[in-house]
């Protein structure tokens, strides 16, 4: 059982900024070519960041960051909104 680390508001803000940048990059690449290697790469980067947040801070923190970013309902292939 993992004990979730306390996460400061400053850390959440930084993670939101990093996540937001990756989402914008992914959306830009997706708009250019949904099947390009660049699109796949940016999506992989988003998944890797979420995995890292979960490993360091726990699932609840990853959900907090995702929820704080207020994702739009229409995010294309990122259906499960799992940043």
N, C-alpha and C positions, 0 to 999 in steps of 0.2 A: 504494500500500500504506500502510495506516495503522499508526502506531506507537501501541500502547496505553499510555495514561498509567498511572502507578503510582497505585493507589487505597488510601488509608489505611483502617484499620479504622473510624475515626470516620466517614469518608465513607460506607462501606458501611452502617454502622449508621443513619446519617441517611437514606440511600436506602431502606433496609428499612422504616423508620418511615413515610416518605412513601408508599412503595408499599403498605404494609399499610393505611394510611388509605384510599387509593384503592380497594383491594380490598374493604374493609369497606363503603365507600359504595356500590360497585357491587353487592355482594351484597344490601345493604338495598334498593336500588332494584329489583333483579331480583326480590326476593321480593314487592315491592309490585305491580309490573307489568312483565313482561319486555319489553314493546314500547313503553314510554313514552319520551318524549324525554329524561327524566332518566336512564333506564337507558342509553340510547345515549350520552348526554353523559359519564356516569361511565366507561363503557367507553372512549370516545375519550380521556379524560384518562389512563387507564392506558396506552393505546397510545402517547400522546404522551410520557409519562414514560419509557417503555422506549426509545422512539426517541431521546430526548435523552440517556439514559444511554449508549446505543450510540455516539452521535455524539461524546460527550465522553470516555468511558472505554473504549469498545470492546465488542464482543460478549461477550467473556469476563467482563467486569465485570457486564454485564446478566444473564448466566447465573448468576454468583455471587450476585447480589442475589435472583434468582428462587429459586435453590436454598436460600439461607439462610432464606427465608421459609417453607420446608417446606409448599408448597401442598398442600391436600387433593386427593385424586384426583377428587372430585366437585365441580367448580366450575361446573357448568351450561354455558351457552353459551361460556364461555371455555375451549374444548376444548384448544387448543394451549398453554395456560398461558403465554402470551407477555406477561407484564407487561413 
